[in-house]
Amino acid sequence: MGNTISLEAIILNTHDVGEADRFCILFTKERGKIAARARSVRKLGSKMGGSLLPMQHVKLQAREGSAGFMVSDVQKVSTFDCRDISAFLSAQQGMELLLNTLHDEEPMKDLFEATLHFLQRCSDHPEHAVLPFTIRLLKILGMLPDAENAYFSNCSSAQKTFLTLSSLEKWDQLAELSDQERKLFSGLCATLLSEISSRPLKAGTVINDVRSASAL
């Protein structure tokens, strides 16, 4: 039957399978990224279906067997207010970033906590969430050069301060960059990110289009 374990998780993505099951990609505090199946959660009256949705913070029970993980119970811990389109797309971009960079079953508690912080920031400051989170992710993964490294030699002092504060997750202390500074800086971070993720972020393209349209 396998062992039942307790997990705290952020749901990165879900896929409906069969007549009523749901396949979930989870970023768990204890086991890192895992895939788990939840049976019959799309049936009317299911107590779990409403909690097993992307960008939810949950605690769950999962049975680990030869065929993988099976969710047996779930409780919602917190819901992030991403009803605004900009907030939703920023949060979605973060989830894609994790899907593209995390290795299976590699616990990363610092990144788990940073992701919770990021989702809350998407609710409060969606326009200033993705870049700081990307920098923090690169720092945790050991992919981020120091601010004084030659890689950032063309960056302004404001950009270097932004880099340092973002890497330390001091996001509430960040000053806003100019559009030109942000564009250059985002490109440098994207180059670093491409070393660990070969797939472009779909949500990133969409969110840029939405923001460009809103500026007209």
Secondary structure, DSSP 8 states (H G I E B T S, - for coil): --EEEEEEEEEEEEEEETTTEEEEEEEETTTEEEEEEETTTTSTT-SSTTTSSTTEEEEEEEEEETTEEEEEEEEEEEE----SHHHHHHHHHHHHHHHHH--BT---HHHHHHHHHHHHHHHH-GGGTHHHHHHHHHHHTT----TTSGGGTTS-HHHHHHHHHHHTT-GGG-----HHHHHHHHHHHHHHHHTT--S--HHHHHHHHHHHHHT-
